[in-house]
């Protein structure tokens, strides 16, 4: 069965041009088991598609008209209430009504989250939906949550993040018994603030989670756990720091090679190795971050997403829908 992904074609700093091109590339890269619904202003989308009409006519791509657009700087709560015809609303409604299996957007993150709760609703038993991100490690990648959705959390919220992350890792990443760890400033259970000390107790007592204890920031890249749990304040800092490594480390090494007078040939060899490592930290390869805890497969991308990032976000969202992580989560939370 083909997986149908609804795409917010008006979301992002470079929309709709990069979104349309990314959708076309995703369809072209698929094995015929992907369909795309582009939600946005029909006139603007037709103008983007016109030069590629011969190619597009052969692809399973359809436009769904959405008269309104929510800007990147608009207040999420107000925009969600006053623009029910936005490309975000229309795309989410397509998934709610069974016309799509997943929804992706590189638009206003707050608006996507608020509209997801409004259109799809929170999953029963989930107090705080959470954004989960892929974090590169020496053994592939782990998943981290929360990475910015919930800045202030109670211990029971961290427990729910751990449960959602564990279910996702098991269903979508095919890890039979995911190791779950709590980010702290020390490994000992007595360390940290009251939030993490209480969360430690809850995680340790949970029969549904393979809790392996606290980990420090230095342990994450060494894959100390499959699922890394923290509040959104800590998670967002870790996420943005990781992204900065993709540009900072190559720059530092280039400066050092110049200082040591490496030959052009040697520099090319080093840069080739660095390029492969850099890809692990590039958001373009992961596409976006998954919003867990709502009744639908929702993926949120960077506002500055490139064509490659949009392509990957659509393909990853389709994979999430195929693996049935949402159904597994609903079952675990008793929905």
Backbone torsions as a table, in degrees:
resi	resn	phi	psi	omega
1	UNK	NA	135.8	178.7
2	UNK	-73.2	140.1	175.5
3	UNK	-93.0	128.9	-179.0
4	UNK	-104.7	124.5	-179.4
5	UNK	-112.4	124.8	174.7
6	UNK	-86.7	132.3	-174.4
7	UNK	-121.4	130.0	173.8
8	UNK	-75.2	96.5	-174.0
9	UNK	-74.3	-14.6	-178.1
10	UNK	-101.9	2.6	-175.9
11	UNK	-93.0	133.2	177.9
12	UNK	118.0	160.1	-177.3
13	UNK	-66.2	-26.4	-174.5
14	UNK	-115.7	20.8	179.2
15	UNK	-78.2	153.8	-0.3
16	UNK	-90.3	-3.0	-172.6
17	UNK	-57.4	-53.2	-176.3
18	UNK	-69.9	-29.1	-179.8
19	UNK	-69.3	-44.8	178.8
20	UNK	-62.2	-46.3	-179.4
21	UNK	-64.6	-40.5	178.6
22	UNK	-63.8	-38.8	178.1
23	UNK	-65.3	-42.0	178.9
24	UNK	-62.6	-42.7	-179.3
25	UNK	-67.6	-36.4	178.4
26	UNK	-63.7	-44.0	179.0
27	UNK	-65.0	-40.3	-179.7
28	UNK	-66.3	-30.9	-178.3
29	UNK	-84.0	-15.5	-177.8
30	UNK	-80.4	167.9	-179.6
31	UNK	-97.6	32.9	179.8
32	UNK	82.9	7.8	-179.4
33	UNK	-108.5	24.3	-179.1
34	UNK	-132.7	137.6	172.4
35	UNK	-128.4	151.4	-177.7
36	UNK	-129.2	134.3	170.2
37	UNK	-107.8	120.4	177.2
38	UNK	-96.0	114.4	179.7
39	UNK	-97.3	121.0	-179.5
40	UNK	172.8	-176.5	179.3
41	UNK	-67.5	122.6	-172.4
42	UNK	-60.8	-40.0	-178.6
43	UNK	-63.1	-42.5	-179.5
44	UNK	-66.8	-39.5	-178.7
45	UNK	-72.3	-38.9	177.9
46	UNK	-63.0	-36.2	179.3
47	UNK	-64.8	-36.1	178.3
48	UNK	-73.1	-34.9	-176.4
49	UNK	-79.4	-29.4	-173.9
50	UNK	-47.8	-47.9	-178.9
51	UNK	-67.3	-16.1	-178.0
52	UNK	-113.7	20.6	-170.3
53	UNK	-57.4	-40.3	-179.0
54	UNK	-60.7	-39.8	178.6
55	UNK	-72.7	-47.2	-176.1
56	UNK	-62.1	-35.8	-179.5
57	UNK	-60.9	-22.0	-179.8
58	UNK	-94.0	-2.1	-176.0
59	UNK	-108.7	149.9	177.4
60	UNK	-78.5	71.1	-178.6
61	UNK	-125.3	131.9	-177.9
62	UNK	-134.0	141.9	177.9
63	UNK	-93.2	134.2	173.2
64	UNK	-116.7	115.7	-173.9
65	UNK	-66.4	130.8	174.7
66	UNK	-132.8	111.7	-172.2
67	UNK	-71.7	-22.7	-175.1
68	UNK	-108.2	154.9	176.1
69	UNK	-131.0	134.0	175.2
70	UNK	-95.8	118.1	-178.4
71	UNK	-69.7	160.4	-178.0
72	UNK	-64.8	-28.2	-175.7
73	UNK	-101.5	3.4	-179.3
74	UNK	-73.4	149.0	176.7
75	UNK	-67.3	121.2	-174.0
76	UNK	-55.3	-49.2	-175.6
77	UNK	-60.7	-44.1	-179.3
78	UNK	-67.8	-43.8	-177.7
79	UNK	-64.8	-39.0	-179.6
80	UNK	-64.3	-36.5	-178.8
81	UNK	-77.1	-36.4	-171.4
82	UNK	-96.5	-9.6	-177.8
83	UNK	-127.2	66.0	-179.6
84	UNK	-66.8	-13.1	178.5
85	UNK	-97.7	18.1	-178.6
86	UNK	-71.1	160.7	178.2
87	UNK	-63.3	-27.9	177.1
88	UNK	-69.4	-49.5	178.9
89	UNK	-59.4	-47.9	-175.9
90	UNK	-64.0	-41.0	178.7
91	UNK	-65.6	-43.0	178.3
92	UNK	-66.3	-38.8	179.3
93	UNK	-63.8	-34.3	177.6
94	UNK	-61.7	-38.8	177.5
95	UNK	-72.0	-42.0	178.5
96	UNK	-58.6	-38.7	-176.1
97	UNK	-87.7	7.0	176.3
98	UNK	83.7	8.0	179.7
99	UNK	-85.3	-13.6	178.8
100	UNK	-143.4	155.4	-179.9
101	UNK	-99.4	-15.4	-178.7
102	UNK	-155.7	161.5	179.3
103	UNK	-135.4	136.9	178.0
104	UNK	-130.6	148.1	179.7
105	UNK	-154.4	138.2	172.1
106	UNK	-105.9	19.7	-177.6
107	UNK	-86.2	-158.6	-178.6
108	UNK	-56.1	110.5	-174.5
109	UNK	-59.5	-46.1	179.7
110	UNK	-60.9	-39.5	179.4
111	UNK	-68.2	-39.2	178.0
112	UNK	-63.0	-43.3	179.6
113	UNK	-64.9	-48.1	-178.7
114	UNK	-63.9	-42.8	179.9
115	UNK	-68.0	-34.3	177.6
116	UNK	-61.8	-42.7	177.9
117	UNK	-67.6	-38.3	-178.2
118	UNK	-71.6	-45.5	-175.0
119	UNK	-83.7	-42.6	-174.7
120	UNK	-97.7	-33.5	-176.9
121	UNK	85.6	154.5	177.3
122	UNK	-76.7	147.8	176.3
123	UNK	-64.7	138.5	-179.7
124	UNK	-58.3	132.0	179.2
125	UNK	91.4	-5.0	179.7
126	UNK	-106.2	119.4	-179.0
127	UNK	-83.2	-34.8	-176.8
128	UNK	-136.1	103.7	171.7
129	UNK	-56.3	152.3	-173.5
130	UNK	-138.3	142.7	173.8
131	UNK	-86.4	129.7	179.0
132	UNK	-112.9	135.8	-178.9
133	UNK	-121.7	153.1	174.0
134	UNK	-86.0	132.3	-178.4
135	UNK	-121.1	124.3	-176.7
136	UNK	-67.8	144.3	177.3
137	UNK	-139.7	177.6	178.3
138	UNK	-69.7	-11.9	178.0
139	UNK	-123.0	52.2	179.4
140	UNK	94.6	-108.3	176.0
141	UNK	-157.7	156.0	171.6
142	UNK	-110.5	175.8	174.0
143	UNK	-114.9	145.0	-174.9
144	UNK	-127.2	135.0	174.5
145	UNK	-155.0	140.0	6.6
146	UNK	-92.5	155.0	179.8
147	UNK	-121.6	28.8	173.9
148	UNK	144.8	-11.5	-178.0
149	UNK	-71.0	-43.0	-174.1
150	UNK	-123.8	98.3	-177.3
151	UNK	-72.8	-41.6	178.5
152	UNK	-107.8	119.5	-175.2
153	UNK	-127.9	151.5	170.2
154	UNK	-95.4	161.9	-179.4
155	UNK	-54.6	-38.3	-178.8
156	UNK	-67.8	-25.7	175.4
157	UNK	-68.6	-41.1	178.3
158	UNK	-63.4	-34.8	176.0
159	UNK	-63.6	-43.0	178.2
160	UNK	-65.5	-38.6	176.8
161	UNK	-59.5	-43.6	-179.3
162	UNK	-62.1	-41.5	-178.7
163	UNK	-67.0	-45.2	179.2
164	UNK	-64.3	-43.4	180.0
165	UNK	-63.4	-39.1	179.8
166	UNK	-65.5	-42.9	179.4
167	UNK	-65.2	-42.5	179.3
168	UNK	-63.2	-45.5	-179.5
169	UNK	-61.7	-36.7	-179.7
170	UNK	-71.5	-46.5	-175.1
171	UNK	-77.7	-46.9	-172.8
172	UNK	-92.8	-28.2	-177.3
173	UNK	-104.3	-0.9	176.7
174	UNK	58.6	39.4	174.9
175	UNK	-101.0	111.7	-172.6
176	UNK	-58.6	-42.0	-177.1
177	UNK	-137.4	78.8	-174.4
178	UNK	-60.8	134.9	175.5
179	UNK	-82.2	128.6	-176.9
180	UNK	-113.5	132.4	179.3
181	UNK	-131.9	154.0	-179.9
182	UNK	-106.5	128.4	179.0
183	UNK	-73.1	127.7	-178.6
184	UNK	-148.1	175.0	179.3
185	UNK	-91.5	9.2	176.1
186	UNK	-170.2	160.8	-177.7
187	UNK	-79.2	-24.8	-175.3
188	UNK	-69.5	143.3	-178.4
189	UNK	-63.1	-26.6	-176.2
190	UNK	-81.2	-8.1	-177.1
191	UNK	-87.2	161.3	176.0
192	UNK	101.0	-179.8	176.9
193	UNK	-82.8	179.1	-175.8
194	UNK	-64.2	-33.9	179.9
195	UNK	-58.0	-53.6	-175.6
196	UNK	-74.9	-29.3	177.5
197	UNK	-66.7	-40.1	177.2
198	UNK	-71.4	-38.2	177.9
199	UNK	-63.0	-37.5	177.8
200	UNK	-56.6	-45.1	-179.7
201	UNK	-62.8	-42.9	-179.3
202	UNK	-65.7	-42.3	-179.6
203	UNK	-66.6	-40.5	-179.5
204	UNK	-65.0	-31.7	-177.1
205	UNK	-88.2	-8.8	-175.9
206	UNK	-79.0	123.3	179.8
207	UNK	-76.6	-13.5	-175.8
208	UNK	-90.7	-3.7	-172.7
209	UNK	-125.0	133.9	174.2
210	UNK	-87.7	82.3	-174.8
211	UNK	-83.5	125.0	-179.2
212	UNK	-108.8	13.6	172.7
213	UNK	98.3	-165.5	178.9
214	UNK	-81.1	148.0	169.4
215	UNK	-131.4	154.0	176.6
216	UNK	-96.8	166.7	-178.0
217	UNK	-55.6	-34.7	-177.7
218	UNK	-69.6	-15.5	-177.7
219	UNK	-86.6	-17.9	-170.9
220	UNK	-63.9	-47.9	-178.2
221	UNK	-66.7	-19.3	178.1
222	UNK	-90.9	13.3	175.8
223	UNK	56.3	53.5	177.6
224	UNK	-70.6	-15.5	179.1
225	UNK	-155.9	158.7	176.3
226	UNK	-83.7	-31.4	-180.0
227	UNK	-125.6	122.2	-177.9
228	UNK	-110.4	123.3	-173.6
229	UNK	-111.1	135.4	176.7
230	UNK	-162.9	170.0	175.5
231	UNK	-79.2	169.5	-174.4
232	UNK	-66.0	-25.4	179.3
233	UNK	-67.1	-51.7	178.9
234	UNK	-66.3	-44.7	-176.3
235	UNK	-61.6	-39.6	-178.8
236	UNK	-69.2	-36.6	177.1
237	UNK	-64.3	-45.1	179.3
238	UNK	-62.9	-41.3	-179.9
239	UNK	-62.4	-49.3	-177.9
240	UNK	-68.3	-34.1	176.5
241	UNK	-64.5	-43.8	178.1
242	UNK	-60.2	-41.8	179.2
243	UNK	-63.4	-34.7	-178.6
244	UNK	-67.8	-25.4	-180.0
245	UNK	-62.4	-30.0	-177.4
246	UNK	-61.7	-29.2	179.7
247	UNK	-106.7	-33.0	-175.5
248	UNK	-71.6	-45.5	-177.7
249	UNK	-63.3	-48.4	176.8
250	UNK	-58.0	-37.1	179.5
251	UNK	-64.8	-44.5	179.7
252	UNK	-62.0	-42.6	-178.2
253	UNK	-69.3	-37.6	177.4
254	UNK	-62.1	-41.9	178.3
255	UNK	-64.0	-40.0	-179.6
256	UNK	-68.9	-38.7	178.1
257	UNK	-64.3	-38.6	178.3
258	UNK	-66.0	-40.0	-179.8
259	UNK	-64.1	-35.8	-178.9
260	UNK	-89.0	1.9	177.2
261	UNK	59.1	45.6	174.8
262	UNK	-62.1	145.5	176.3
263	UNK	-69.3	161.4	179.0
264	UNK	-59.6	-38.7	-179.2
265	UNK	-65.3	-42.5	179.4
266	UNK	-66.5	-40.6	178.6
267	UNK	-62.1	-37.3	-179.6
268	UNK	-65.9	-38.7	178.0
269	UNK	-63.6	-46.0	-179.4
270	UNK	-64.5	-42.8	-179.7
271	UNK	-64.9	-33.6	177.3
272	UNK	-63.0	-43.1	178.1
273	UNK	-66.7	-41.2	-179.5
274	UNK	-64.3	-35.6	-178.7
275	UNK	-61.3	-40.2	179.8
276	UNK	-66.7	-39.9	178.7
277	UNK	-68.3	-40.2	-178.4
278	UNK	-58.8	-35.9	-179.7
279	UNK	-60.1	-31.1	-178.9
280	UNK	-64.0	-28.7	-178.1
281	UNK	-97.3	-0.7	-176.4
282	UNK	-82.5	124.1	178.2
283	UNK	-61.8	-23.1	-178.9
284	UNK	-62.2	-32.5	-178.5
285	UNK	-73.7	-30.1	-179.6
286	UNK	-93.1	-17.8	175.3
287	UNK	83.0	-57.6	-176.8
288	UNK	-169.6	-168.6	-178.9
289	UNK	-118.1	139.6	-177.0
290	UNK	-86.2	137.0	175.8
291	UNK	-95.3	109.9	179.5
292	UNK	-97.0	146.0	176.0
293	UNK	105.3	1.0	173.4
294	UNK	-112.3	163.6	-175.8
295	UNK	-83.9	62.2	178.9
296	UNK	173.6	162.5	177.6
297	UNK	-91.3	102.4	-175.3
298	UNK	-117.9	129.5	179.1
299	UNK	-123.8	132.5	-176.4
300	UNK	-115.6	128.4	-178.6
301	UNK	-108.2	173.0	176.3
302	UNK	-66.2	144.2	177.2
303	UNK	-60.0	-32.3	-179.2
304	UNK	-92.5	23.4	-176.2
305	UNK	-54.6	137.5	176.8
306	UNK	-88.4	178.6	176.2
307	UNK	-58.8	-44.3	179.9
308	UNK	-60.8	-42.4	-179.6
309	UNK	-63.9	-41.4	178.0
310	UNK	-64.7	-44.4	177.9
311	UNK	-56.6	-49.6	-178.2
312	UNK	-65.9	-37.7	-179.1
313	UNK	-62.8	-41.8	179.1
314	UNK	-65.4	-44.4	-178.6
315	UNK	-67.0	-39.9	178.4
316	UNK	-66.9	-42.0	178.3
317	UNK	-60.5	-39.8	177.7
318	UNK	-63.2	-40.7	177.9
319	UNK	-63.9	-40.9	178.3
320	UNK	-59.1	-44.7	179.6
321	UNK	-63.8	-39.5	-179.6
322	UNK	-63.7	-37.6	-174.4
323	UNK	-79.2	-10.4	174.6
324	UNK	68.8	31.7	179.5
325	UNK	-62.8	-35.7	-179.4
326	UNK	-63.0	-44.4	179.4
327	UNK	-63.4	-40.7	178.8
328	UNK	-64.1	-37.2	-179.1
329	UNK	-70.1	-42.1	177.9
330	UNK	-60.1	-41.1	179.9
331	UNK	-65.9	-41.9	-178.5
332	UNK	-67.4	-33.8	-179.1
333	UNK	-91.8	3.9	174.0
334	UNK	77.7	22.8	-179.8
335	UNK	-80.3	NA	NA
